[in-house]
Amino acid sequence: MIYVIIGLSILFFAMAFLLTENNAKYLLSGYNTMKEEERKNVDLKSFIPYYRKFHIFLAISFLLLGLGINLINKNMAGIFLGVYPILAYMFFMISSSKFSGGLKTKSNKIGVIVLSASLLFVISLLTYGYRESKIIVDYQKIEFTGMYGETLNGDEIKRIEIENDLPIIKQKTNGFALGNLRKGFFKTEDGEIIKLILNSDQKPFILFTMVNGEKIYYSAKEKSNESILEDIGKVFRIKG
């Protein structure tokens, strides 16, 4: 998370010096599709310094706030990472519209709509991802609720056991990962693809090994994993 925050801060800072009056007609979104007559209505000389100041402020504030929030709560840092840049660019889009005729222009309207839709999507994704994935057990199956949830039939499960540590994760292949939340499919250092449904970093983890060799690691948010395993054991005969 720290490297992502630092990397994005550097990117925002570099963007502050990327745009100039000479290359604006190639790089500046909206402006680069305007006709020459329309460009005369844009106060580019005033816009460029404003653009530079905004991105310098964004880079510094993103770095300081991101690192500070990450020290307090890694999950909150993940939310900050997804939401803050979108809110910042919405502010920039609205405040900088004075240099191009206001929000009544087509490009500004589209920009605000796209950013608003992106913010709604990110908030929805984060809300769904941060919702605890729980285990529901009956006499025939085990169900994982929430993001990347699935239902396991009893005859598909080879073994359920406690593991003190996760394998070393090399990369995410298809999943959701922010802070100590990891849900989806991940590749281990040995090249094995495993499924993680981790609502927290609470140890030990519950490992479900399937008959076909697939592995699912689970960790609850509040209830202890040992007590969950005991509840499962009342229904299933746990091997191993």
N, C-alpha and C positions, 0 to 999 in steps of 0.2 A: 504494500500500500504506500509506503514512504517513497519508494522509487517512482511509482506512478504519479504521486503528487509533485515530486521534484521535476519529473520529466515533462508533465503538462505545464508547470510553471515556466520552465525554460522555453517551451513551445510558444506560450502566450507572449513571453518577453520578446522572442525572435520575431513574432508577427508584428510587433509594434514598429519595427524598422523595415518590414518587407514592402509596405505600400508607399509609393511615391507618386507625384503628379505625372511622371512620365510613364509609369507602368499601370496606372489606375484603369485605363481603358482595356487592359488585358486581365487584370487580377481582381478588380473590385466588382463583386457580385451586384447585379442590377445595373450598375453604371456601364459595365462592359457590353450590355445588350441594348443600350440606349442609342437612338439616332443622334447625329451630331447636333441637331437643333435642341434636342432634349438635354444634352450634356451642358449646354450653356446656362441652364437653370440650376445647375448644381454648383454650389460654392466649394469647389475642391480645395482651394487654398486654405480655407478655414476648417474643412473636414479632416484633412490629413493630420494636422497637429492634434485635433480632438481624438482621432482614431489612435494616434500614438500614445497619448496620455491615458486613454482608456485601457489599452492593452498592458501598459506598464503597471497601472494600478491593479488590473486583474491578475497579472502574474504575481505581484508582491502579496496581495491579499489572499490569493488562492494558496500560496506557499505557507504563509504564516497561519492562516485559519485552518488549513488542511492538516498541518503538522500538529497544531495545538489540539484540534479535535481528535486526531488519531491517538494522541497520548492519553486522552480521557476515555474514549470509547471507539474502538475500531469499527464497530457496526455503524455508528453515527458518522464516522469518517467516510464510509462507503456511500451513505445517503448524500453527504455533502459533495462528494466527488461527482455524483450524477446530476444533482440539482443546481448547485451554485453556478456553474458555467452557463447553463441555459437561462437562469434568471438574469445573470449579468448581461448576456447578449440580448435578452428582451429589453432590458433597460437601455442598452446601447442603441438598439434599433429604433426605439421610440424617441430617445433624446437626440439622436443624430439626424432625425428626419427633418429638423429645421434647416439643414443644409441642402435639402433636395425638394423643398416644397411641402413638407409635412407628411402626415400619415395618409393623406388622400391619394398619394401616388400609388400606382399598382404594385410596384416592387416592394414598397414598405408594408403595404397591406398583406401581401403574400408572405413576407418575412415574419411578421408578427404572428400570422396564422400558423405557419410551419413550426415556429418555436413554441407556441402555445400547445400545439398538438404533440410536439416532442416532450414537453414538460409533463403533459397528462400521461403519455405513454410510460415515461420513466417512473413517475410516481406510482402508477398502477403496477408496473413490474416490480418495483421495490416493495410495495405493500404485499403483493402476492408472494414474493420471495422471502420476506421476513416473517410471514405467517408460519407458525410452528407446524411442521409436518409430524403428525402423530401416528401411532401404531394402534390399529384396531384388530383385536384378535377374537376369532370364534373357533369352533371345533373343526372347521374345514379349511380355513384360510387366514392369512395375515395381510392386512391392508395398510399401506403407507399413504397417508392423505397429503394433499398439498402439491407443490411444485415437484415434478418428476416422481409423483407417487405412482404406485402400481399395486396389484393384488397378487399375492403368492399363494398358490394352492399347497396344501399340506404335502402332497406327494412330490412337489417340485423342490422341497427343501431337504438338503442332505444333512446339514448341521447348523446349529445356532450356538454361538459361544461368545465369551468375553475376550476382547483383545485390548491390551494396555496401550498400544501405539498403532498409528496408521502406517502403511507403507509410505516411503518417500514419494511424494507427488511431483511429477515432472511438469505436467501441463494439464490444462482443462481442455477436453475434447468437445464436450457439449454439455454445458451446465451453467449454473449461477454461483458466483463466488464473490462475496464481499465480507470483509472482516473475518470473523470466525464461522460464518455461514458458508457452507458448500453443499450444493445440491446438483446432482447430475452425474455425468460420466467424466472420469479423469484417468490420465495415463500415469502409471508409476514409473519409477526409475528403471525397473526391469522390463518395461514395455507392456505390462499387463493393463488392460482396461478394467477399472472397477467403478462401481456406483457408490456415491456418497450421498447420504441424507443426514447432514449434520446441522442441527439447529443451534449447536454451541460447540465449544471445544471440551466439554465435560468428558472426563475419562472415568473408567474404561469404556471403550466402545463396544457395541453389540455387532458381531459379524455374522451375517447370514451367508452361508455357502450353499449354492444351489447344486442340484444333481448334475447339471450341465457344466459346472465349474465356475459359473459367474459368482461374483462376490458383491455383497451390499453391506456397507458400514453405516451404522445408525447411532446417533446421539441425540438425546432429548434436550429440551431447554430448561425445564424445571425439575421434573420427576427424575429420580436417579435411574441410570441405565440398569443397575443391578436389580432394582425392584421391577422394572419393566420385563427383564429377563425372567424373573420369578413368576410374573403373571403369565408370560408365554409358556413357561414350563408347566403350568397347571393345565394347559390345554394340549400342548404338543410334547411328545417324548423327545427330549433334546439329546442328540448324539454328541459324542466327543466329550 
